[in-house]
Amino acid sequence: MAIILFRILLVIAIALLIYTWIQYLKNPERKLRLSRENQGFYLLDEQNNNKKNFQLTYKGCLFIGEKYLGTTEDAFEVVDIHVTVKNPLELRGLTREDLYFLEQEILIHYPHASITWKHPINELIITEITKD
């Protein structure tokens, strides 16, 4: 009887370990961190939760987007997004084309939104526009 109980507990422990490992691999925060380390693009967002900011990483730089709800012709949607950078020193090497790419990716998820870049990112956009 004790051997059967031990085997059942062993199977439960193995199942719990497998479940924990799968949850770790599916964790969006882990995916965001890996994307940041690998200089890739990843958008972490809960689109159904308008109060929660989204995070995105691109070329090793972590951006935070604040969503603001407003009205469109048909419904209430996210109409304004303010994007800031977590660490301004990470902006080194980013170009205006990179920022346009990020805008396009954000607009895929929020087509009615206008995007406002906060300091120091807006300085690059203003500088480039005045040079043209």
C-alpha positions in Angstrom: 0.0 0.0 0.0 2.8 2.4 0.8 4.5 1.7 -2.5 1.3 2.6 -4.4 0.9 5.8 -2.4 4.5 6.7 -3.1 4.0 6.1 -6.9 0.9 8.3 -6.9 2.7 11.1 -5.1 5.7 10.7 -7.5 3.4 11.0 -10.5 1.7 14.1 -9.0 5.0 15.7 -8.3 6.2 15.1 -11.9 3.0 16.5 -13.3 3.4 19.6 -11.1 6.9 20.1 -12.3 5.8 19.8 -15.9 3.0 22.2 -15.4 5.3 24.7 -13.7 7.8 24.5 -16.5 5.1 25.1 -19.2 3.9 28.1 -17.3 7.4 29.5 -17.1 7.9 29.1 -20.8 4.6 30.8 -21.6 5.2 33.7 -19.3 4.9 37.0 -21.3 7.4 38.8 -19.0 10.0 36.2 -19.8 9.3 36.6 -23.5 9.7 40.4 -23.2 13.0 40.0 -21.3 14.4 37.5 -23.9 13.3 39.8 -26.8 15.1 42.7 -25.1 18.3 40.6 -24.7 18.2 39.4 -28.3 17.6 42.9 -29.7 14.2 41.8 -31.1 10.7 43.2 -31.2 8.0 42.1 -28.7 4.8 43.9 -27.6 3.4 42.9 -24.2 -0.1 44.2 -23.9 -3.5 43.4 -22.5 -5.7 44.9 -25.2 -8.9 44.3 -23.2 -7.5 46.2 -20.2 -7.4 49.9 -21.1 -6.0 50.9 -17.7 -2.9 48.8 -18.0 0.1 50.2 -19.9 1.7 48.2 -22.6 5.4 47.5 -22.9 7.4 46.9 -26.0 11.0 46.2 -26.7 12.9 46.9 -29.9 16.6 46.7 -30.5 17.2 46.2 -26.8 15.3 49.3 -25.8 12.2 49.1 -23.5 9.3 51.4 -24.2 6.2 52.0 -22.1 3.0 53.1 -23.7 0.2 54.8 -21.7 -3.2 54.2 -23.2 -6.1 56.7 -23.0 -9.6 55.9 -23.8 -11.8 58.2 -25.9 -14.7 58.2 -28.4 -14.6 57.4 -32.1 -17.6 57.6 -34.5 -18.7 54.1 -33.5 -17.5 53.2 -30.0 -15.1 53.9 -27.1 -11.6 53.1 -28.2 -8.0 53.8 -27.3 -7.5 57.2 -29.0 -4.3 58.5 -27.5 -1.1 56.7 -26.6 1.9 58.3 -24.9 5.2 56.4 -25.4 8.1 56.9 -23.1 11.4 55.0 -22.8 12.4 53.3 -19.6 16.1 54.1 -19.8 17.0 57.0 -22.2 20.6 55.6 -22.6 19.2 52.6 -24.4 18.1 54.9 -27.3 21.6 54.9 -28.7 21.5 53.7 -32.3 17.8 54.1 -32.9 16.8 56.0 -36.0 13.7 57.8 -37.2 12.8 54.8 -39.3 12.9 52.6 -36.2 10.4 54.9 -34.5 8.2 54.8 -37.6 8.3 51.0 -37.5 7.2 51.1 -33.8 4.4 53.5 -34.7 3.1 51.1 -37.4 3.2 48.2 -35.0 1.3 50.1 -32.4 -1.3 51.3 -34.9 -1.9 47.7 -36.0 -3.2 47.1 -32.4 -4.8 50.5 -31.9 -5.8 51.9 -35.3 -7.7 54.9 -33.9 -4.9 56.1 -31.7 -2.7 59.1 -32.1 0.8 58.4 -30.8 2.7 61.0 -28.8 6.4 60.4 -28.2 7.7 61.8 -24.9 11.1 63.3 -24.1 13.8 62.5 -25.3 12.3 60.6 -28.2 10.3 63.6 -29.5 13.5 65.5 -29.8 14.7 63.1 -32.5 11.4 63.5 -34.4 11.4 67.3 -34.1 15.1 67.5 -35.1 14.6 65.4 -38.2 11.5 67.2 -39.3 13.2 70.6 -39.1 16.2 69.4 -41.1 14.0 68.3 -44.0 
